[in-house]
Amino acid sequence: MEEYVPHFKFEKLQIWQKSMDFGEDIFSVSKAFPKDELFNLISQARRAADSIALNIAE
């Protein structure tokens, strides 16, 4: 597997990298949530986790 080369300055920030890892963790954990929460809790948790990295990039 090739090593990822950052294209933007914020991608070099450790906090941005950790926020991306956190988003992946939330996605993995939320797979185990009940399916009836798909459009409520799961969606909200995933969007909130994505928002962290997006706000840092902004």
C-alpha positions as CSV (number, residue, x, y, z in Angstrom):
1,M,0.0,0.0,0.0
2,E,1.3,3.4,-0.9
3,E,2.0,6.0,1.7
4,Y,-0.5,8.9,1.6
5,V,1.0,12.2,0.5
6,P,-0.9,15.3,1.9
7,H,-2.1,17.7,-0.7
8,F,-3.3,20.5,1.7
9,K,-1.5,22.1,4.7
10,F,-4.2,21.1,7.1
11,E,-3.7,17.4,6.3
12,K,-0.3,17.7,7.9
13,L,-1.8,18.7,11.3
14,Q,-1.8,15.9,13.8
15,I,-5.2,17.1,15.2
16,W,-6.8,16.7,11.7
17,Q,-5.3,13.3,11.3
18,K,-6.6,12.2,14.7
19,S,-10.0,13.6,13.9
20,M,-10.1,11.5,10.7
21,D,-9.2,8.4,12.8
22,F,-11.9,9.3,15.2
23,G,-14.4,9.5,12.4
24,E,-13.4,6.1,11.2
25,D,-13.8,4.7,14.7
26,I,-17.3,6.2,15.1
27,F,-18.2,4.7,11.7
28,S,-17.0,1.2,12.8
29,V,-18.6,1.4,16.3
30,S,-21.9,2.7,14.8
31,K,-22.2,-0.4,12.6
32,A,-23.1,-2.4,15.7
33,F,-25.9,0.0,16.6
34,P,-29.5,-1.3,16.1
35,K,-30.8,-0.8,12.6
36,D,-33.8,1.2,13.9
37,E,-31.4,3.9,14.9
38,L,-30.0,4.2,11.3
39,F,-31.6,7.5,10.5
40,N,-31.4,9.0,14.1
41,L,-28.5,8.3,16.4
42,I,-26.2,6.6,13.8
43,S,-26.6,9.4,11.3
44,Q,-26.1,12.1,13.9
45,A,-23.0,10.5,15.4
46,R,-21.4,10.1,12.0
47,R,-22.2,13.6,10.8
48,A,-20.9,15.0,14.1
49,A,-17.6,13.0,13.8
50,D,-17.2,14.2,10.1
51,S,-17.9,17.8,11.2
52,I,-14.8,17.8,13.5
53,A,-12.4,17.2,10.6
54,L,-14.3,19.5,8.3
55,N,-14.2,22.3,10.8
56,I,-10.4,21.9,11.3
57,A,-9.9,22.0,7.6
58,E,-11.9,25.1,7.3
